Amino acid sequence: MNNKDTLYHFVGIKGSGMSSLALVLFEKGYQVQGSDVEKYFFTQRDLEKAGIKILPFDEENIQPGMKVIAGNAFPDTHEEVVRAKELGLEIIRYHDFIGQFIQPYTSIAVTGSHGKTSTTGLLSHVLSGIAPTSYLIGDGTGHGVPDAKFFSFEACEYQRHFLAYSPDYAIMTNIDFDHPDYFKSIDDVFEAFQTLTSQVKKGIFAYGDDDYLRKLESDVPIYFYGLSDNDDIQARNIVRTTKGSAFDVYHKDCFIGRFSVPSFGKHNILNALSVIAVAYFEGLDMEKVKEEMMTFSGVKRRFSEKKVADMIIVDDYAHHPAEITATIDAARQKYPEKELIAVFQPHTFSRTIALIDEFAEALDKADHVYLLDIFSSARETSGEVKIEDLGNKVQKGGLVMQEDNMSPLLDYENGVVIFMGAGDVQRFERAYENLLSNTTRNVL
């Protein structure tokens, strides 16, 4: 890509990765527009603020001379892709475009079954405070610097899309079974990560307590981070408070420094360790790394909080049992005295049925559990499992609620309600907020 006179058209521009990439190209001076369904997605806000044109899907959007970047959710039979082929335009899939785009930079891919977005957000924040950095974050945030040194980006394992990348470094947060509509087993997931490992150029930073990550074989060094003595980069002397977490970091027995993060849960300590490891092995100023860590405000839809009346309301993207566990752990750290109420919307039927027992076990770490109907995706509109099947396995409640009646949540006072899911769970959150705002109650 070199011609800034070319108009780049994004098919599915509201996708989290697509919207991020559109912003990166726009900020680098390229002409950008896109199309999508007319339903509102939180990712479109930054596109609109940048003045990037968003059109409804229509084959007439596709005109001669364009380059077309197609989102992975849209098949070759999509009307705009078909039209682009008819016109003989260059069509490139999102992940293939990224694979080409990262080559001029020192690139760091962040991958793993969970924790990609939060880790990419922290990495991008820290690097940006130290050197020119472009980045793509899975919450729809993208930033393009004309003379960037670093490029940090989220690399998704779904359908092995991340195999389009050959990054300088990779952070691997974990290997877990997810996307059961594509992966056949945990061994299938592992094989995908093993293949990616062979494409990394300089080094890999992997979570040391993950048994599958420990099995990886690589021609480049693998540095393990974690809380154990056999990790290369270790956190010791951890203090977790209602303000965040602080910890000493060592490389083997060499003291790197004491770091603090204004975030909660063990998983955020591990995320920070991976970022510290990248910075350390790239020879960056660790005092600056400490400063940048302290000012990280988080990413969208990852433990996003607000207070309404006497209740704390948390919005979180958690849609896998491991993520639910991490989110509840974070809430326990920040609000140790408060009652925790989990409201969960499962995402896809295949994931729900494959992990139903693990979902129930994770949700039961809250004090009370409410469920919302399973969110179907574009690739999976029905299934053999019902939300009541999950409700029957939950010990801490499991009542199924509807958007027009969130009143059961009014039974709780001075507590924390955590809305979790990767679908449209925010609709239900807004319904509860409206109900709460219009209800007279004693607010301390």
C-alpha positions in Angstrom: 0.0 0.0 0.0 1.5 3.3 -1.0 -1.0 5.4 -3.0 -2.7 7.9 -0.6 -5.0 8.9 -3.5 -6.7 5.5 -3.5 -10.0 5.2 -1.6 -10.0 2.3 0.8 -13.5 0.8 1.3 -14.1 -1.3 4.4 -16.8 -4.0 4.0 -18.0 -4.4 7.6 -16.3 -1.3 9.0 -18.1 -1.5 12.4 -16.2 -4.7 13.3 -13.8 -4.2 16.2 -10.7 -4.9 14.2 -12.0 -3.3 11.0 -12.9 0.0 12.7 -9.5 0.1 14.4 -7.7 -0.4 11.1 -9.9 2.2 9.4 -8.8 4.7 12.0 -5.1 3.8 11.6 -5.2 4.3 7.9 -7.2 7.5 8.2 -4.7 9.0 10.7 -1.8 8.0 8.4 -3.4 10.2 5.7 -5.2 7.6 3.6 -8.7 8.1 2.2 -11.1 5.8 4.1 -14.8 4.9 4.0 -16.8 1.8 4.8 -20.2 0.1 5.0 -22.1 -2.0 7.5 -25.5 -2.8 8.9 -27.5 0.1 10.1 -27.7 -1.1 13.7 -25.6 1.0 16.2 -22.3 -0.5 17.4 -20.1 1.2 20.0 -17.2 0.9 17.6 -18.7 3.5 15.2 -18.4 6.4 17.7 -14.7 6.9 17.0 -15.2 6.5 13.2 -17.9 9.2 13.3 -15.8 11.5 15.4 -13.0 11.2 12.8 -15.5 12.1 10.0 -15.1 8.7 8.3 -18.1 8.0 6.1 -20.2 4.9 7.1 -22.7 3.7 4.5 -25.4 1.0 4.6 -24.4 -2.1 2.7 -25.1 -1.6 -1.0 -23.4 -2.9 -4.1 -23.5 0.7 -5.4 -21.0 1.7 -2.7 -18.3 -0.1 -4.7 -16.8 2.1 -7.4 -13.9 1.8 -9.9 -10.5 2.6 -8.5 -11.2 1.6 -4.9 -9.2 -0.9 -2.8 -11.6 -3.1 -0.8 -10.8 -4.5 2.6 -13.3 -7.1 3.5 -14.1 -8.1 7.1 -13.7 -11.7 8.0 -17.4 -12.1 8.9 -18.5 -11.4 5.3 -18.3 -14.2 2.7 -17.3 -13.8 -1.0 -21.0 -14.0 -1.8 -21.6 -10.6 0.0 -23.1 -8.1 -2.5 -20.3 -5.6 -2.1 -17.5 -8.3 -2.5 -19.3 -9.7 -5.6 -19.5 -6.2 -7.1 -15.8 -5.5 -6.4 -14.9 -8.7 -8.2 -17.0 -7.7 -11.2 -15.1 -4.4 -11.3 -11.8 -6.2 -11.1 -10.9 -4.4 -7.9 -8.2 -5.5 -5.4 -9.9 -7.3 -2.5 -8.0 -8.1 0.6 -9.2 -9.8 3.8 -8.6 -7.9 7.0 -6.0 -10.3 8.4 -4.1 -10.5 5.1 -3.9 -6.7 5.0 -2.6 -6.5 8.6 0.0 -9.1 7.7 1.4 -6.9 5.0 0.9 -3.6 6.9 3.1 -4.5 9.9 6.2 -5.3 8.0 8.0 -1.9 8.2 7.6 -1.7 12.0 8.9 -3.4 15.2 5.6 -5.4 15.5 4.2 -7.0 18.6 1.2 -9.3 18.2 -0.9 -10.0 21.2 -2.7 -13.3 21.1 -4.3 -15.9 23.4 -7.7 -17.3 24.1 -8.4 -14.5 26.6 -6.9 -11.2 27.6 -5.9 -10.0 24.2 -7.7 -6.6 24.2 -6.7 -5.6 27.7 -3.1 -6.5 27.1 -2.9 -4.8 23.7 -4.5 -1.7 25.2 -1.8 -1.6 28.0 1.0 -2.4 25.6 -0.1 0.3 23.2 -0.5 2.9 26.0 3.0 2.2 27.5 4.8 2.1 24.1 3.1 5.3 22.9 4.4 7.2 25.9 7.9 6.2 25.1 8.3 6.0 21.3 6.0 6.7 18.2 3.6 3.8 18.1 0.7 2.7 15.9 -1.8 0.2 17.3 -4.9 -1.8 16.7 -7.0 -2.8 19.7 -9.9 -5.1 19.7 -12.2 -2.7 21.3 -12.4 -0.7 18.1 -9.6 1.7 18.9 -6.9 2.3 16.3 -4.2 4.9 16.1 -1.7 5.6 13.2 1.5 7.6 13.6 3.2 8.6 10.4 6.7 7.7 11.6 5.9 5.0 14.1 8.7 2.7 15.4 6.3 0.1 17.0 3.1 -1.5 15.9 1.2 -3.3 18.5 -1.9 -5.2 17.5 -4.4 -7.9 18.6 -4.1 -11.2 16.7 -7.2 -13.4 16.8 -6.9 -17.2 16.6 -10.4 -17.7 15.2 -10.2 -19.6 11.9 -6.4 -19.3 12.2 -6.6 -15.7 11.0 -3.5 -14.9 13.0 -1.4 -17.1 10.7 -1.4 -14.2 8.2 1.1 -12.5 10.5 4.8 -12.8 10.9 5.4 -10.4 13.8 8.8 -9.5 15.5 7.4 -10.5 18.9 4.3 -12.2 20.2 2.7 -12.1 23.6 0.7 -15.3 24.3 -1.6 -15.0 27.2 -3.1 -18.5 27.3 -4.3 -21.4 25.2 -7.8 -22.5 26.0 -10.7 -24.2 24.2 -13.0 -21.6 22.6 -14.7 -21.0 19.3 -16.1 -24.6 19.2 -17.8 -23.8 15.9 -14.4 -23.8 14.3 -11.8 -25.6 16.6 -12.3 -29.3 17.0 -10.5 -29.6 20.3 -7.9 -28.0 22.6 -5.3 -29.9 20.6 -6.5 -28.2 17.5 -6.2 -24.8 19.2 -2.7 -25.7 20.3 -1.7 -26.7 16.8 -2.7 -23.2 15.6 -0.6 -21.5 18.2 2.3 -23.8 17.4 2.1 -22.8 13.8 2.1 -19.1 14.7 5.1 -19.7 16.9 7.1 -20.7 13.9 6.4 -17.3 12.2 7.6 -15.1 15.0 10.9 -13.4 14.2 12.5 -12.3 17.5 10.9 -13.6 20.6 7.8 -14.8 22.4 6.5 -13.8 25.8 4.2 -16.5 27.2 2.3 -17.1 30.4 4.3 -19.6 32.4 1.4 -21.4 34.2 -0.3 -22.4 31.0 0.5 -26.0 30.3 -0.1 -25.7 26.6 2.1 -22.7 26.2 4.9 -24.6 28.0 4.7 -27.2 25.3 5.4 -24.8 22.4 8.5 -25.4 20.4 10.2 -22.4 18.8 13.3 -21.4 16.9 13.2 -18.0 18.7 13.5 -17.5 22.5 10.3 -18.1 24.6 10.3 -16.0 27.7 7.8 -17.2 30.3 6.2 -14.6 32.6 4.2 -15.3 35.8 4.3 -15.7 39.5 6.4 -18.9 39.8 10.1 -19.5 40.4 10.5 -21.2 37.0 9.3 -18.1 35.1 11.8 -15.9 33.4 9.9 -12.7 34.2 8.4 -12.9 37.7 6.1 -10.8 39.9 6.9 -11.0 43.6 5.8 -9.3 46.7 2.3 -8.6 45.3 0.0 -6.2 47.1 -3.6 -6.0 46.0 -5.8 -3.2 47.3 -9.0 -1.4 46.4 -6.8 1.0 44.4 -5.1 -1.5 42.3 -2.0 -3.8 42.5 1.7 -3.3 43.1 4.5 -5.8 42.6 8.2 -6.3 42.2 9.4 -7.6 38.8 12.5 -9.8 38.4 14.2 -11.2 35.3 15.5 -14.5 36.8 17.1 -13.0 40.0 17.8 -9.6 38.6 15.5 -6.9 40.0 13.9 -4.8 37.3 11.7 -2.5 39.5 8.5 -2.2 41.5 5.5 -1.5 39.3 1.9 -0.4 40.1 -1.2 -0.8 37.9 -4.5 1.0 38.7 -6.5 -2.1 37.7 -7.9 -5.2 39.4 -7.6 -9.0 39.4 -4.7 -11.4 39.0 -5.1 -11.3 35.2 -4.2 -7.7 35.0 -1.0 -8.3 36.9 -0.1 -10.9 34.4 -1.0 -8.6 31.5 1.3 -6.0 33.0 4.1 -8.5 33.3 3.9 -9.4 29.6 4.2 -5.7 28.7 7.0 -5.1 31.1 8.8 -8.1 29.5 8.5 -6.7 26.0 9.8 -3.3 27.1 12.7 -4.9 29.1 13.9 -7.0 26.2 13.6 -4.1 23.8 15.8 -2.1 26.1 13.3 0.7 26.9 13.6 3.0 29.9 11.9 1.1 32.7 11.3 4.2 34.7 9.2 5.5 31.9 7.4 2.2 31.7 6.5 2.5 35.4 5.1 6.0 34.8 3.0 5.0 31.8 1.5 1.9 33.6 0.2 4.2 36.3 -1.9 6.3 33.8 -3.6 3.5 31.9 -7.3 3.9 32.1 -8.3 0.6 30.5 -10.0 -0.3 27.3 -13.7 -0.2 26.3 -16.0 -2.9 27.7 -13.4 -4.3 30.0 -14.5 -3.7 33.6 -16.1 -0.3 32.6 -17.8 1.2 35.6 -20.4 3.7 36.5 -22.5 4.5 39.5 -26.3 4.8 39.3 -28.2 5.6 42.5 -26.5 3.4 45.2 -25.3 0.7 42.7 -22.0 0.2 40.9 -22.7 -1.1 37.4 -19.9 -2.9 35.5 -19.9 -3.6 31.8 -17.6 -6.3 30.7 -17.0 -8.2 27.4 -16.4 -11.5 29.3 -18.0 -14.4 27.3 -15.9 -17.4 28.3 -15.7 -19.0 31.7 -12.1 -18.0 32.3 -13.0 -14.4 31.5 -16.0 -14.5 33.8 -13.8 -15.8 36.6 -11.3 -13.0 36.0 -13.9 -10.3 36.0 -15.5 -11.5 39.2 -12.0 -11.7 40.8 -11.4 -8.1 39.8 -14.7 -7.0 41.4 -13.9 -8.8 44.6 -10.6 -7.0 44.8 -12.1 -3.6 44.2 -15.3 -4.0 46.2 -14.5 -6.6 48.9 -17.5 -5.6 51.1 -20.2 -5.4 48.4 -22.6 -8.0 47.1 -21.8 -9.1 43.5 -24.7 -9.7 41.1 -23.7 -11.3 37.8 -25.9 -10.8 34.7 -24.7 -12.9 31.8 -25.6 -13.2 28.2 -24.0 -16.2 26.5 -22.5 -15.6 23.1 -23.3 -18.3 20.5 -25.0 -21.7 21.0 -22.0 -23.8 20.2 -19.9 -22.1 22.9 -22.7 -22.3 25.5 -23.3 -26.1 25.0 -19.5 -26.9 24.8 -18.7 -25.1 28.0 -22.0 -25.2 29.9 -20.6 -26.7 33.1 -17.6 -24.4 33.2 -20.0 -21.4 32.7 -22.1 -22.4 35.7 -19.0 -22.9 37.9 -17.6 -19.5 36.9 -20.9 -17.6 37.4 -21.3 -19.2 40.8 -18.3 -17.2 42.0 -20.7 -14.2 42.2 -23.2 -13.9 45.0 -26.3 -13.9 42.7 -26.7 -14.9 39.1 -29.2 -13.8 36.4 -29.2 -14.9 32.8 -30.2 -13.4 29.4 -31.2 -15.3 26.3 -28.3 -16.7 24.2 -27.0 -14.1 21.7 -26.9 -15.7 18.2 -24.1 -14.5 15.9 -24.2 -13.9 12.1 -22.6 -17.3 11.6 -24.8 -19.2 14.0 -28.5 -18.3 14.5 -29.9 -21.3 16.3 -28.7 -24.3 18.4 -29.7 -27.2 20.5 -29.2 -25.5 23.9 -31.5 -23.1 25.7 -30.7 -20.5 28.3 -32.7 -22.5 30.8 -30.3 -25.4 30.5 -27.5 -23.2 31.8 -29.9 -21.8 34.5 -30.5 -25.3 35.8 -26.8 -25.8 36.4 -26.3 -22.4 38.2 -26.4 -22.7 42.0 -26.6 -19.0 42.8 -29.9 -18.3 41.0 -30.1 -18.5 37.3 -33.4 -16.6 36.7 -33.7 -15.6 33.0 -34.6 -11.9 32.6 -36.1 -10.0 29.7 -35.2 -6.4 28.6 -38.7 -5.2 29.4 -38.5 -6.5 33.0 -35.2 -6.0 34.8 -37.0 -5.3 38.1 -35.6 -8.4 39.9 -32.3 -6.4 40.1 -34.1 -3.7 42.2 -34.0 -6.1 45.1 -30.3 -5.3 45.6 -29.0 -2.2 47.3 -25.5 -0.8 47.6 -24.1 -3.6 45.5 -22.2 -4.3 42.2 -24.1 -5.5 39.2 -21.8 -7.0 36.5 -23.2 -7.2 33.0 -21.1 -9.7 31.0 -21.3 -10.8 27.4 -20.0 -10.2 23.8 -23.4 -9.7 22.2 -25.9 -6.8 22.9 -25.9 -7.1 26.7 -25.6 -3.3 26.9 -29.3 -3.1 25.9 -30.2 -4.9 29.2 -27.8 -2.8 31.1 -29.4 0.4 29.8 -32.9 -0.9 30.7 -31.7 -1.6 34.3 -30.1 1.9 34.5 -33.3 3.5 33.4 -35.3 1.5 35.9 -32.9 2.3 38.7 -32.8 6.0 37.8 -36.6 6.2 38.0 -36.9 4.4 41.3 -36.9 6.2 44.6 -34.4 4.6 47.0 -32.2 5.8 49.8 -28.8 6.6 48.4 -26.1 6.7 51.1 
